[in-house]
């Protein structure tokens, strides 16, 4: 693993050696970007100071990240070096323990950041950063909470700055199929359930659901349960569930599992019947949307799923999505489930502090928005710069959130979130009761102590 990291690091360093010398992707002053925020960066001068950034991105995402960092380098004079690794989670711990951590680390898992903060490896963000996030990010307090951890001294501080987000609370459909059948996009969970029943009454099958994913089989169901927790319980219940303060055997959690079961365990509701849910690969499961006649009309999945649509599919015309709605009868706002990365200072310096400040400028977000694969809850950005109308529409979901919560399974101990929770959901769709499955998952969590 160490060897693989060194290879990827060397390649990344070579690719980035002249990041600040590369041409800026979009010429300053041109287009609909917030160039005032770029010009304001020039007030911070870091001439020649090296700022190292270590993150999980390789390939295109690395190039996008570097294109953003290039603006920070050009404005401040800093020498910015990004290194990416597919072994980030292991390597950042090794580097911190060895005293060779980068200035800034990009964490895809808040749990790891929290653990490193507790061990004294992270520096609290500047005073006022939390207030800025609360004011400027949609569902701002949710983001502050996500990046706030107890330090080595036990005191809680904000350590993680959220930048680059993914959305999971989406339902995919084919507009032409809806038009042909006379269906409308539901705006409440009550309407979504009524549409499910109407499709059956009309002789169709509402949902395509697949949990297959090799050794990770079951994970798509955890997203379902997490979305249902946010639509049936207050955010604090979700948070207590993630930390095991509320057990899997609690009626709130069992109820969320059964909400998923309402859709997935009814033979009439799922293409192939309930028995096919666990054995259908998640990558194949949306294909039924595109059959003629449709094998299904609805598919719940995160923003990445178009990668598995038939070649040539245009999102927005051939296929589209809507926000997985909340219950009108419950006062829980518009919760959004997702994931993303948190930027934290692992080796303090003026450049590291300035880089986090840079992430609070609209231009830092807009440069990536104008390319691919980037969503942001920052309310002050100009969403017209999105290169892809699909991403703009997804970002609207994010900006409309009253609550944002990170994927619960990613916050739980690995043996649960990437283990018994997955297998438990397979057992559940296979016929076991929610109570039995919840009990088994809780037992596995208790055995980790």
Secondary structure, 3 states (H helix, E strand, C coil): CHHHHHHHHHHHHHHHCCHHHCCCCCCCCCCCCCHHHHHHHCCCCCCCCEEEEEECCCHHHHHHHHHHHHHHHHHHCCEEEEEECCCHHHHHHHHHHHCCCCCEEEECCHHHHHHHHHCCCCECCCCCHHHHHHHHECCHHHHHHHCEEECCCCCEEECCEEEEEEECCEEEECHHHHHHHCCCCCCCHHHHHHHHHHHHHCCCCCECCCCECHHHCCHHHHHHHHHHHHHHCCHHHHHHHHCCCCCCCCHHHHHHHHHHHHHHCCCCCECCCHHHCCCCEHHHHHHHHHCCCCCCCEEECCCCHHHHCCCCCCECCCEEEEECCCCCCCCCCCEEEEEEEEEEECCCCHHHHHHHHHCCCHHHHHHHHCCCCCCCCECCCCHHHCCCHHHHHHHHHHHCCCEEEECHHHHCCHHHHHHHHHHHHHHHHCCCCHHHHHHHHHHHHHCCC
